[in-house]
């Protein structure tokens, strides 16, 4: 049965969204640009290939209100410590919510930014909610629930001269309503999300070196392996150190980090790093290509709390993307080696290949993509490819039924700009198992419903995702989403599945940056 959420909470949500539209939409200078938010439900700004970018950086000067609005819309990154308020240093002539607390001069050497975000999302989940009766409690569970998610972030960025920076950020995430308990990614009360000291802009040889020590979020490339997971109410963060070198041809990051312990036992206490887990490696970006882009990486995890002996994996991968004319492409893949939790040798891999085309002269300027995603399984349960700490929500269906292990995903994506402020996203997925002797896996890399192979069929099913994003102001937007999963033959032919039925996911999200 569907759980009932308080009518007052629903009314409050609608009032907040409408009030934001009315109050902030009255000033024409504040209402001239769409928020630069990716329509795949994450706050990070992406190009068509999933690469982080800021298309208006440094263009907020002058008295042109349109330029100011674009700069204001693009000022907030998915990593708030990478926000850019340089447009405020020019005589823009327009002001937006929170601007008066940015680029504040304190004394002779300090520049301070203070700001944050409030986000509200309503979920209605049919057959995919957490069910304590289902082992691992994720995927197609047969359980329903309705609830609200609230998230508030506050940050202080303090720069001393051009070489030293302190950054701190608080996050409060709460789930309200519903019959089931919150998922681990849904609730984390009043915790420290980022707290680090950074040295930057140090000239070393033919490049510039920076270093960051402390609690910090991390984005690597298209976030298929490492991401702060902005879709999650609680977001992901790490404790550790990072070196960042920028050269003429190569940019190279090297890091060693530990993820936070975020589970039911830590929702109301300050998080501590998980001393049983560490992630480290190097990530390099080649800048010598005229039109296309190349990244290469080595990423390693040591998770001693997985299985009897823990897992130790090394992933060697690369990503190449770009385009010519109206044609676009993206390729990413990697091989993964190491030791499994049963002590056996680990050998796995993943591939993503996509071909797209822009129709810039067509009505609404649509862009179409065709993708194929593959991640290896194994004849032994749990020994297939491991997706590390990813933004899984972006790529393998917005219903979050499957993780990137023992999976094939044939998918088609279409985006369109319906008007200046409204974007449409339509995404179709066809999921199949890569190895029928293995099983489907959840986002937590646990086997679905605790099942063991072999599976009755490779045919997992189809998913259709529809998202409409409406920009209210340069600092606020509302998002409407609906997804439907058509259960495949796997659920009809495999013993022990919790349910053989379709599933639905409806959600509404509003956010305000300040």
C-alpha positions in Angstrom: 0.0 0.0 0.0 1.1 3.6 -0.6 2.1 5.4 2.5 0.4 8.7 3.1 2.4 11.9 3.6 1.0 14.8 5.5 -1.1 17.1 3.4 0.5 20.1 5.1 3.9 19.0 3.8 2.7 18.8 0.3 0.9 22.1 0.5 4.1 23.7 1.9 6.1 22.3 -1.0 3.8 23.8 -3.6 3.7 27.1 -1.8 7.5 27.3 -1.7 7.8 26.6 -5.4 5.0 29.0 -6.4 6.3 31.7 -4.1 9.8 31.4 -5.5 8.4 31.8 -9.0 6.3 34.9 -8.1 8.8 36.7 -5.8 11.9 36.1 -7.8 10.4 36.3 -11.2 9.1 39.9 -10.8 12.5 41.6 -11.5 13.1 41.3 -15.3 16.9 41.4 -14.7 16.5 38.4 -12.5 14.3 36.6 -14.9 16.2 36.6 -18.2 18.3 33.4 -18.1 17.8 29.7 -17.5 19.6 28.1 -14.7 22.6 26.2 -16.0 21.6 22.9 -14.5 22.0 19.6 -16.3 18.6 18.0 -17.1 19.7 14.6 -15.9 18.7 15.6 -12.4 22.0 16.6 -10.9 23.1 20.1 -10.0 26.4 19.8 -11.8 26.7 21.7 -15.1 27.5 19.4 -17.9 28.0 19.6 -21.6 26.4 17.0 -23.9 29.1 14.5 -23.1 28.8 14.7 -19.3 31.8 17.0 -18.8 31.8 19.7 -16.2 32.0 23.2 -17.6 31.1 26.8 -17.1 30.0 28.4 -20.4 29.7 31.9 -19.0 32.8 32.1 -16.8 34.4 35.5 -17.0 31.6 37.0 -19.1 29.5 38.7 -16.4 31.0 42.2 -16.8 29.5 45.3 -18.1 26.0 46.6 -17.5 24.2 44.0 -19.7 21.6 42.4 -17.5 21.5 39.2 -19.7 25.2 38.6 -19.2 24.8 39.2 -15.5 21.9 36.7 -15.3 23.9 34.1 -17.2 26.9 34.6 -14.9 24.7 34.4 -11.8 23.0 31.2 -13.1 26.3 29.5 -13.7 28.1 30.8 -10.6 27.1 27.7 -8.4 28.9 24.5 -9.3 28.0 21.0 -8.0 31.1 21.5 -5.8 30.3 24.7 -4.0 34.0 25.2 -3.3 34.4 25.6 -7.1 31.8 28.4 -7.3 32.7 31.4 -9.4 31.5 34.9 -8.4 34.0 36.9 -10.5 31.2 38.7 -12.3 30.6 40.6 -9.1 34.0 42.3 -9.5 32.7 44.1 -12.5 30.1 46.8 -12.7 27.2 44.5 -13.6 24.3 46.6 -12.4 22.2 43.7 -11.3 22.1 41.9 -8.0 20.8 38.4 -7.2 19.9 36.5 -4.0 23.0 36.2 -1.8 25.3 38.4 -3.9 25.8 40.9 -1.1 27.6 38.2 0.9 30.0 37.3 -1.9 33.5 38.7 -2.6 33.5 40.5 0.8 36.8 42.3 1.6 37.9 41.6 5.2 41.0 43.5 6.2 43.7 44.0 3.7 44.2 40.4 2.4 41.0 38.4 3.0 38.2 37.8 0.5 35.1 35.9 1.9 32.1 34.3 0.3 29.1 33.1 2.4 26.1 31.3 0.9 24.3 28.0 0.5 21.3 26.1 -0.9 17.9 24.8 0.1 16.5 21.9 -1.9 13.1 20.2 -1.5 12.1 17.0 -3.3 8.9 14.9 -3.2 9.1 11.2 -4.0 6.3 8.8 -4.9 7.7 5.3 -5.3 5.8 2.2 -6.5 7.4 -1.2 -6.2 10.9 0.3 -5.7 10.9 1.5 -2.1 13.0 0.0 0.6 11.5 -3.1 2.1 13.1 -4.6 5.3 11.7 -8.0 4.3 13.9 -8.0 1.1 17.5 -8.9 1.5 19.7 -5.8 0.7 16.4 -3.8 0.4 17.1 -2.2 -3.0 15.9 -2.6 -6.6 12.5 -4.0 -7.6 11.2 -4.7 -4.0 7.5 -4.6 -4.4 7.2 -1.9 -1.7 5.6 1.6 -2.1 6.2 4.8 -0.3 5.6 8.6 -0.5 7.9 11.1 1.4 9.7 14.5 1.3 13.4 15.2 1.3 14.8 18.4 2.6 18.4 19.5 2.2 20.2 22.6 3.4 23.8 23.6 2.7 25.7 26.5 4.2 29.3 27.4 3.2 32.1 29.9 4.0 34.9 30.4 1.6 37.9 32.5 2.8 40.8 33.4 0.6 44.0 34.9 1.9 45.8 36.5 -1.0 46.2 34.3 -4.1 47.8 31.3 -2.5 45.9 30.3 0.6 42.2 29.3 1.1 40.0 27.9 3.9 36.7 26.4 3.1 34.0 25.0 5.3 30.5 23.6 4.4 27.6 22.3 6.6 24.9 20.0 5.2 21.6 19.0 6.9 19.6 16.3 5.1 16.2 15.1 6.4 13.5 12.7 5.2 10.0 13.5 6.3 7.0 11.2 6.1 6.7 7.7 4.6 6.4 4.4 6.3 9.9 3.0 5.7 13.0 4.2 7.4 15.3 6.6 5.4 17.9 5.2 3.0 21.5 5.9 4.0 21.7 8.6 1.3 18.5 10.4 2.5 19.3 11.6 6.0 22.3 13.1 7.7 21.6 15.8 10.3 23.8 18.9 10.7 27.1 17.5 9.6 30.4 18.7 8.2 30.4 18.2 4.4 33.6 20.1 3.5 36.4 21.4 5.8 39.8 21.9 4.2 42.8 24.1 3.8 44.2 24.7 0.3 47.4 26.0 -1.1 47.1 27.1 -4.7 48.9 28.8 -7.5 52.4 27.7 -6.6 54.6 27.8 -9.7 56.6 24.6 -10.1 58.6 24.2 -13.2 56.4 24.6 -16.3 53.2 24.3 -14.3 51.2 25.4 -11.3 50.7 23.2 -8.2 48.0 23.2 -5.6 47.3 21.0 -2.5 44.2 20.4 -0.5 44.0 18.7 2.9 40.9 17.9 5.0 37.3 16.9 4.3 36.4 17.4 0.7 34.0 16.3 -2.1 35.5 15.0 -5.3 34.4 14.9 -8.9 36.4 12.9 -11.5 35.6 13.2 -15.2 32.1 12.2 -16.1 31.5 10.8 -12.5 31.0 7.2 -13.6 33.5 6.1 -10.9 33.9 9.0 -8.4 31.3 11.6 -7.6 29.7 13.6 -4.7 26.4 12.1 -5.8 24.3 15.3 -5.8 21.1 13.4 -6.4 21.5 11.9 -2.9 20.0 14.0 -0.2 23.1 13.6 2.0 25.8 13.8 -0.8 29.1 11.9 -0.6 32.4 13.3 0.9 35.8 12.1 1.9 38.7 12.8 4.3 42.2 13.0 2.9 44.6 14.9 0.7 44.8 15.9 -2.9 47.5 17.4 -5.2 46.5 19.3 -8.3 49.1 20.2 -11.0 48.2 22.2 -14.1 50.6 22.3 -17.0 50.6 23.5 -20.5 49.5 20.2 -22.0 48.5 18.0 -19.0 46.5 18.5 -15.8 47.2 15.8 -13.2 45.4 15.2 -9.9 46.7 12.7 -7.3 44.7 11.9 -4.2 44.3 9.6 -1.2 40.9 9.7 0.6 38.7 7.8 3.0 34.9 7.9 2.6 32.7 8.9 5.5 30.7 6.4 7.6 27.1 7.3 6.7 24.5 4.8 7.9 21.7 4.5 10.3 24.1 4.7 13.3 25.5 8.0 12.2 22.5 10.0 11.0 22.4 12.2 14.1 26.1 12.3 15.0 29.1 13.8 13.3 30.5 11.5 10.7 33.9 10.0 11.0 36.0 8.5 8.2 35.6 4.9 7.5 39.1 3.5 8.5 38.3 0.2 6.7 38.1 2.0 3.3 40.4 4.1 1.2 40.4 5.3 -2.4 43.4 6.7 -4.1 44.9 7.2 -7.6 45.8 9.7 -10.3 43.6 11.4 -12.9 45.1 13.2 -15.9 43.6 15.4 -18.5 45.4 16.0 -21.9 44.9 19.5 -23.3 46.9 19.2 -26.5 43.9 18.3 -28.8 42.4 21.0 -30.9 38.8 19.9 -30.7 38.4 16.7 -28.7 39.2 15.8 -25.1 41.2 13.0 -23.5 41.4 11.8 -19.9 43.4 8.9 -18.4 43.3 7.5 -14.9 44.4 4.9 -12.4 42.0 4.5 -9.5 42.3 2.1 -6.6 40.1 1.0 -3.7 41.0 -1.0 -0.6 37.8 -1.9 1.2 38.6 -4.2 4.1 35.0 -4.4 5.3 33.7 -6.2 2.2 33.4 -10.0 2.6 35.8 -12.2 4.5 39.1 -10.7 3.3 38.1 -7.4 1.8 38.6 -6.2 -1.8 41.5 -4.5 -3.4 40.9 -3.3 -6.9 42.9 -1.2 -9.4 41.1 0.4 -12.4 43.1 1.6 -15.4 40.8 3.6 -17.7 40.4 6.4 -20.2 37.7 8.7 -21.6 37.7 10.3 -25.1 35.0 12.7 -26.2 34.3 15.5 -28.6 32.7 16.0 -31.9 32.8 17.5 -35.4 30.1 19.7 -36.8 26.8 18.5 -35.3 28.1 15.0 -34.6 29.1 14.1 -31.1 30.8 11.1 -29.5 32.0 9.7 -26.2 33.9 6.6 -25.2 35.0 5.5 -21.8 36.3 2.2 -20.6 38.7 0.5 -18.2 40.1 -2.7 -17.0 40.0 -3.7 -13.3 42.4 -6.1 -11.6 43.1 -7.0 -8.0 41.9 -9.4 -5.3 38.3 -10.4 -4.5 36.9 -10.9 -1.0 37.3 -14.6 -1.4 41.0 -14.3 -2.1 40.7 -15.0 -5.8 42.2 -12.9 -8.5 40.0 -10.1 -9.8 39.6 -9.4 -13.6 36.8 -7.2 -14.8 36.0 -4.2 -17.0 33.5 -1.7 -18.3 32.8 0.1 -21.5 30.6 3.1 -22.5 30.2 4.1 -26.1 28.0 6.9 -27.3 27.2 8.7 -30.6 25.1 11.8 -30.7 23.9 14.5 -33.0 22.8 18.1 -32.5 20.0 19.6 -34.6 20.7 23.2 -33.8 18.5 24.6 -36.6 15.5 22.4 -35.8 12.7 23.6 -33.6 13.7 23.5 -29.9 17.3 22.5 -30.9 17.1 18.9 -29.9 20.1 16.7 -29.3 19.9 12.9 -29.7 22.3 10.3 -28.3 22.6 6.5 -28.6 24.7 4.8 -25.9 25.8 1.3 -25.0 27.0 0.6 -21.5 28.6 -2.7 -20.4 30.1 -3.8 -17.1 31.3 -7.4 -16.6 29.8 -10.0 -14.3 31.4 -13.2 -13.1 30.6 -16.8 -12.5 31.2 -16.2 -8.8 28.6 -13.8 -7.1 30.1 -10.5 -6.2 33.3 -10.7 -8.3 32.3 -8.7 -11.3 33.2 -5.1 -12.0 33.0 -2.6 -9.1 31.8 0.9 -9.8 33.5 2.5 -6.8 31.8 5.7 -5.6 29.9 6.9 -8.7 27.0 9.1 -9.9 25.1 5.9 -10.8 21.8 7.8 -10.9 22.8 9.8 -14.0 23.6 6.9 -16.3 21.7 3.6 -15.6 18.1 4.9 -15.2 16.7 7.4 -12.8 14.9 4.7 -10.8 18.2 3.5 -9.5 17.3 -0.2 -9.9 20.7 -1.4 -11.2 24.4 -0.8 -10.4 27.2 -0.9 -12.8 28.1 -4.6 -12.5 27.0 -7.5 -14.7 24.9 -5.2 -16.8 24.3 -4.2 -20.4 22.3 -1.0 -21.1 21.2 -0.1 -24.6 19.9 3.5 -24.2 18.6 6.4 -26.3 18.5 10.0 -24.9 16.8 13.1 -26.4 17.0 16.6 -25.0 15.2 19.8 -26.2 15.0 23.4 -25.2 11.3 24.0 -25.3 11.7 27.7 -24.6 14.2 30.0 -22.9 13.4 28.6 -19.5 12.2 25.1 -20.0 14.1 21.9 -20.9 12.9 18.5 -21.7 14.7 15.2 -21.3 13.5 11.8 -22.5 15.7 8.7 -21.9 15.0 5.1 -22.8 16.9 2.1 -21.4 16.9 -1.6 -22.3 18.7 -3.6 -19.5 20.2 -7.0 -19.9 22.6 -9.1 -17.8 26.1 -9.4 -19.1 26.6 -12.9 -17.6 23.5 -15.2 -17.0 25.5 -17.2 -14.4 25.6 -14.0 -12.3 22.7 -11.8 -11.0 21.7 -8.1 -11.1 23.3 -5.8 -8.6 22.1 -2.9 -6.6 23.7 0.5 -6.4 25.5 -0.7 -3.2 27.2 -3.5 -5.3 25.2 -6.1 -3.3 23.4 -8.9 -5.2 19.7 -8.1 -5.8 17.5 -9.6 -3.0 20.4 -11.8 -1.9 20.0 -14.0 -4.9 22.5 -16.4 -6.3 22.9 -17.4 -9.9 22.2 -18.7 -12.4 19.5 -16.2 -13.5 16.5 -17.4 -15.4 16.9 -14.9 -18.2 19.3 -12.0 -19.3 16.3 -9.8 -20.1 16.0 -7.4 -17.1 13.5 -5.0 -18.6 13.0 -1.5 -20.0 12.9 1.9 -18.4 11.6 5.2 -19.7 12.6 8.5 -17.9 10.9 11.8 -18.5 12.1 15.1 -17.0 10.9 18.7 -17.4 13.1 21.4 -15.9 11.8 25.0 -15.5 14.1 27.8 -14.6 12.4 30.3 -12.2 15.3 32.7 -11.7 19.1 32.5 -12.3 19.3 30.9 -8.8 16.3 28.7 -8.7 14.5 26.0 -10.7 11.8 23.4 -10.4 12.0 19.9 -11.9 9.2 17.4 -12.7 10.1 13.8 -13.3 8.4 10.5 -14.1 9.9 7.1 -14.7 8.4 3.7 -15.5 10.1 0.3 -15.4 8.7 -2.6 -17.5 9.9 -5.8 -15.8 11.6 -8.2 -18.1 11.6 -12.0 -18.4 14.3 -12.3 -15.7 11.7 -11.5 -13.0 9.2 -14.1 -14.4 11.8 -16.9 -14.7 14.1 -16.5 -11.7 13.2 -18.1 -8.4 13.2 -16.0 -5.3 12.6 -12.5 -6.8 10.5 -10.3 -4.5 8.0 -9.4 -7.2 7.4 -9.8 -10.9 5.7 -6.5 -11.7 6.3 -3.0 -13.3 7.4 0.0 -11.2 6.8 3.7 -11.2 8.7 6.7 -9.8 7.2 10.3 -9.7 9.1 13.2 -8.2 9.1 17.0 -8.0 12.2 19.0 -7.0 12.7 22.7 -6.2 16.0 24.3 -5.3 17.2 27.8 -4.4 20.9 28.8 -4.3 21.9 31.9 -2.3 
